Amino acid sequence: MLVSAIGGAGGIGKTWLALAWAYRHLEWFPDGQLFVDLHGFSPSDEPVQPAAAVRGFLDTLGVEANRIPTDLDAQANLYRSLVAGRRMLIVLDNAATADQVAPLLPGSPSCTVLITGRHRLDSLIDRYGARHLPLDVLSPEEARGLLAARLGADRVAAEPEAVDDLIGLCGGHPLALTIIVRTAGSRPGAALAEAAAELRDLGLEALDHDTDPAASLPTVLSWSLRYLTDTQRTVFALLGIAPGPDTTPPATAALTGLPADLARRTLNGLENASLLERRPGSRYAMHDLIRAYATDTAHSTLPEQVREAALVRAGDFHLHTAHAADRLLNPQRPLVLPAPLASGVHPLPLPDAAAAMAWLEAEHATLLDTQRIAAAVGRHQLVWHLAWTLHTFHLRRGHLRDALASWRAALIAAAYLPDPITRVRTYRILGRACSRLGQHEEAIGHLNRAFDLAVRHHDTAEQAHTCEALALAWGRRGDDRRALDHSLRALDLYRAVDQPAREAIVLNEVGWLAARLGDFDTARDHCLAALALNRHHCNPGGEAGTLDSLGFIAYRTGDHRQAIDHYHQAVALFRTLGDAYEVADTLDRVGRPLVALGQHSQARRVWREALELYRDQGRDADAERVQHQLDNLDHT
């Protein structure tokens, strides 16, 4: 007996698929087909009982009423005896539980059974070898085909952008698209852009129907909650307001305050109910429309204090785990402790820098969303500390625009925080973020404000940090002489406060700027001193930056082989740190001595990698320049 169970969310098209398949394969079942809607998820409060379904099958098979036993087991046995050996299709639509289905299975290998339902019926898979087919949303091409078939190809072709908007807003969900078709079909003179605007403004409300429950997406989705436990309903609702596009069991445990094992079981239960999709890496995601319904459920069923406490726990979990990750990536960075954790929250343990980088990569969108939610509810400390803890990661991965946005949010938050040095740091780092993106006027303005505040509050270390940042900003602006003046001042200030690790960084910057100005002896002396200090203080990032500068000095003085050696050492260290931003720059620079030595294939290889990195990081001007270098190399 072949049993196939089609699963998926409400309105995804399970019944349609089963009936369409049955119709197309009528010749496979010459002895007939049996169909029953078990009303597992429907306006009816009660699903069809197995006894009623079996009785209906017996009636359909022509059994006289006086021959039908009263006992369910006897009825099921009679039903199985009647279909034994027949080539029949039995469609058990809209099933809720395996117990509802089991008495209706024919037991004959000549029969095929199609089951549809929102729950994955695991016991049928285990006991009867059922094949589970999870049904997903339509692809953009399939969704466009549906709209064209219902609204007409000409109307769809006339508004391609509006059609793309509708498909994106519906997320390829078949019932949502069908509702849009119904609405647009009743207004043949209206533009599809109007339907898209209405859907964008109203959300789920635009997919509701007052009189026909089966034509209302919110109502159809509400039926999925019928068989959930109270815990599952609460977790479902909280996931609607949780930060980020998806979640993990540890994050869910923090959000809900549940023990870790119960949080994992609850996620699995919601997946089984087709309300969550499990993705690689034990991540769980909701379709956008299901999430919108979960959000509505949270606001309509959960008290405000429950929602607020959940968001506090989720924010603290992500902040403190990100803080631990940042310490692993950059232990030399000044330690700035976040506020204490909410009760019962346990940050994710991260064993090493590789695990830290992997976690930050996976949770990046969630961390940005966490900061957005914190800003909306006035958790200013959380907003600022998330910008601080994400800073190293943003720079190393080249997320320059995200860094800028997070520090703009931090600047607003800093106005509410009592420590003036927090504002100094915010202006300084925001200035550097602007500088990296070529927003030079704004960068210099923020940095000057940072320096003035640092002087006012007699913070020599912050004055040094800001002079260093001003040097970098003026260097990016093309004024190497002014940049060198700021670097030399920063060097004196770092020596005054006895910060040899930062002194090493600035020694390298002085050497780099001296080399750009043509003073190669001064440049080499400062960079060699920086290299020794960085190695003494075990700062691989500083060491890599200094090797890059030494490579530049060697190239400018004609020692191309030495330049290549320095650059390769720098790239290796930057790769170890996961610093894709600096890897791109050093690969760009190593191409020049390779070309000078006639090693064009090697130069082409490193420039192509640099080009890809620049494009990934959104560094368009750098990408255009490297593309020009490749074009010239190919021409040569």
Buried (B, 14 or more C-beta within 10 A) or exposed (E): BBBBBBBBBBBBBBBBBBBEBBEEEEEEBEEBBBBBBBBBBBEEEEBBEBBEBBBBBBEBBEBEEEEBEEEBEEBBBBBBEBBBEBBBBBBBBBBBBBEBBBBBBBBBEBBBBBBBBBBBBEEBBEEBEBEBBBBEBBEEEBBBBBBBEBBEEEBBEEBEEBBBBBBBBBBBBBBBBBBBBEBBEEEEEEBBBEBBBBBEEEBBEBBBBEEEBEBBBBBBBBBBBBBBEEBBBBBBBBBBBBBBEBBBBBBBBBBBBBEEEBBBBBBBBBBBBBBBBBEEEEBBBBBBBBBBBBBBBBEEEBEEEBBEBBBBBBBBBBBBBBBBBBBBBBEBBEEBEBEEBBEEBBBBEBEEBEBBBBBBEBBBEBBBBBBBBBBEEEBBBBBBBBBBBBBBBBBBBBBBBBBBBBBBBBBEBBEEBEEBBBBBBBBBBBBBBBBBBEBBEBBBBBBBBBBBBBBEBEBBBBBBBBBBBBBBBBBBBEBBEBBBBBBBBBBEBBBEBEBEBBBBBBBBBBBBBBBBBEBBEBBBBBBBBBBBBBBEBEBBBBBBBBBBBBBBBBBBBEBBEBBBBBBBBBBBBBBEBBBBBBBBBBBBBBBBBBBBBEBBEBBBBBBBBBBBBBBBBBBEEBBEBBBEBBEEBEEE
